[in-house]
Amino acid sequence: MQIEETALPGVLVLTPRRFADARGWFEETWSRDRMAEAGLPVDWAQDNHSMSRRAGTLRGLHYQAPPRAQAKLVRVLLGAILDVAVDARAGSPHFGRHVAVELSAASGRQLLIPEGFLHGFVTREPDTHVAYKCTDTYAPAQDGAVAWDDPDLAIDWGVADPVLSDKDRAAPRWRDWQTPFAVGSAP
């Protein structure tokens, strides 16, 4: 597996090796042993799968607060997305900065997002399926969001009028939100 660093420490692009033949291809998307060898011993607790019917569907910016914070490993099963991680750890030199990575079923690239980061994505194609692993199970009391279009974050999603949930429409602005994360509070 190829592991690439991004501009935000801890946010990594993982590209599995594909083995192709006349039938198609095979890839190992996660191996506990291989990731531990690479210094990434992550214990997954839950797998999620979302399907977005329309291109331009935006989900985010979401987080789950401590003590139920989640790291995520995001991949696309069908279609394509722009996947975004925002450093939300108070005291981080990268606080409020983001990375955006194109993920698609065709590329096989995955994004590993540590605890303490906001996460969101926008679909680039209709009927896009996204799967992601989480290090903790869903905890509604710790669930939250920050406005996807916040001017202080200045994320270029590539869409002007995305399909949004009510939760994402009502999410607070970055400056009005108090982060529950701090440097050193996540593994």
C-alpha positions in Angstrom: 0.0 0.0 0.0 1.3 3.5 -0.9 1.0 6.0 2.0 1.2 9.7 1.2 1.3 12.6 3.6 -0.9 15.6 3.1 -0.4 19.2 4.2 -2.0 18.3 7.5 0.0 16.0 9.7 -1.8 12.7 10.4 -4.2 13.1 7.4 -2.9 10.5 5.0 -3.8 9.3 1.5 -3.7 5.5 1.3 -3.6 3.8 -2.1 -4.0 0.1 -2.1 -2.1 -2.0 -4.6 -4.4 -3.5 -7.2 -3.8 -7.0 -8.7 -5.5 -7.2 -12.1 -6.1 -10.1 -14.4 -8.8 -11.1 -17.0 -11.5 -11.2 -14.4 -10.9 -7.6 -13.1 -8.9 -6.7 -10.0 -8.4 -7.3 -6.3 -7.1 -4.9 -3.6 -6.6 -5.2 0.1 -8.1 -2.0 1.4 -7.0 -2.4 5.0 -4.7 -4.8 6.9 -4.2 -4.4 10.6 -0.7 -6.0 10.4 0.5 -3.9 7.4 -0.8 -0.7 8.9 0.8 -1.5 12.3 4.1 -2.0 10.5 3.6 1.4 8.9 3.0 3.0 12.4 -0.8 3.2 11.9 -2.3 0.7 14.5 -5.9 1.7 14.2 -8.7 -0.2 15.9 -11.9 0.1 13.8 -15.3 -0.1 15.6 -17.9 0.6 12.9 -18.2 0.6 9.1 -20.6 3.0 7.3 -21.9 3.2 3.7 -23.6 6.2 2.2 -25.2 6.6 -1.2 -25.8 10.0 -2.8 -28.2 10.1 -5.7 -27.1 13.5 -7.2 -23.8 14.9 -8.1 -23.3 18.0 -5.8 -24.5 16.3 -2.7 -22.5 17.7 0.2 -22.2 15.9 3.6 -20.3 17.8 6.3 -18.5 19.2 8.0 -19.1 16.6 10.7 -17.4 15.4 13.8 -18.0 13.3 16.9 -16.8 14.9 20.1 -14.7 13.3 22.9 -15.0 11.0 24.6 -16.5 9.3 21.5 -14.3 11.0 18.9 -13.7 9.1 15.7 -10.9 8.6 13.3 -12.1 7.7 9.8 -10.8 5.8 6.7 -12.9 7.0 3.7 -13.1 5.3 0.3 -15.4 5.4 -2.7 -17.1 2.3 -3.9 -18.8 3.8 -6.9 -18.5 7.3 -8.3 -16.2 10.1 -7.1 -16.0 12.7 -4.3 -13.9 15.7 -3.1 -13.1 14.6 0.5 -12.2 17.3 3.0 -10.6 17.2 6.5 -10.3 20.4 8.7 -7.9 20.5 11.7 -10.2 21.4 14.6 -7.6 20.8 17.4 -7.2 23.9 19.6 -3.5 24.6 20.0 -2.6 23.0 16.6 -0.4 25.1 14.3 -2.7 23.9 11.5 -6.0 24.8 13.4 -8.7 25.8 10.9 -6.7 24.6 7.9 -8.0 22.0 5.5 -7.0 19.5 2.9 -9.2 18.4 0.0 -8.5 15.1 -1.8 -10.2 13.7 -4.9 -11.3 10.1 -4.2 -12.9 7.8 -6.7 -13.8 4.2 -7.2 -11.5 4.2 -10.3 -8.4 5.5 -8.3 -8.9 3.4 -5.2 -7.4 6.2 -3.1 -8.6 6.4 0.5 -8.3 9.2 3.1 -7.3 8.5 6.7 -8.6 11.3 9.0 -7.5 11.2 12.6 -9.6 12.2 15.6 -9.8 16.0 16.1 -10.7 16.8 12.5 -13.9 17.9 10.9 -14.9 15.8 7.8 -17.0 16.3 4.8 -17.3 15.4 1.2 -19.2 16.5 -2.0 -20.1 14.0 -4.7 -18.8 14.5 -8.2 -21.0 11.9 -9.9 -24.5 10.7 -9.4 -25.2 7.5 -7.4 -21.9 7.8 -5.6 -21.3 5.2 -2.8 -18.9 6.1 0.0 -17.7 3.6 2.6 -15.8 4.6 5.7 -14.5 2.9 8.8 -14.7 4.6 12.2 -12.8 4.1 15.4 -15.9 4.5 17.6 -19.6 3.7 17.1 -22.1 6.5 16.5 -22.9 8.5 19.6 -25.8 11.0 18.9 -25.0 13.1 22.0 -21.5 13.8 20.7 -22.5 14.3 17.0 -22.0 17.8 15.6 -21.3 19.9 12.5 -19.8 23.2 11.4 -21.0 25.2 8.4 -19.7 23.7 5.1 -19.5 27.1 3.5 -17.9 29.0 6.3 -15.9 32.0 4.9 -13.2 31.6 7.6 -12.5 28.1 6.3 -12.6 29.1 2.6 -13.1 25.6 1.3 -13.6 25.4 -2.5 -16.1 22.6 -2.8 -16.6 23.2 -6.5 -20.4 23.6 -6.1 -22.5 26.7 -5.6 -25.8 25.1 -4.6 -25.2 21.7 -3.1 -27.8 19.2 -2.0 -27.7 19.5 1.9 -29.4 17.9 4.9 -31.3 20.1 7.4 -28.5 19.4 9.9 -25.8 20.8 7.5 -28.0 23.8 6.6 -28.3 24.7 10.3 -24.6 24.1 11.3 -22.9 26.9 13.2 -20.2 29.1 11.7 -16.6 28.3 12.6 -16.2 31.5 14.7 -19.4 30.7 16.7 -18.4 27.1 17.4 -16.2 26.0 20.3 -14.0 23.0 19.4 -14.1 20.0 21.8 -10.7 18.9 20.5 -7.2 19.9 21.6 -3.7 18.9 20.5 -2.7 15.9 22.5 -6.2 14.8 23.3 -6.3 12.3 20.4 -4.0 9.4 19.8 
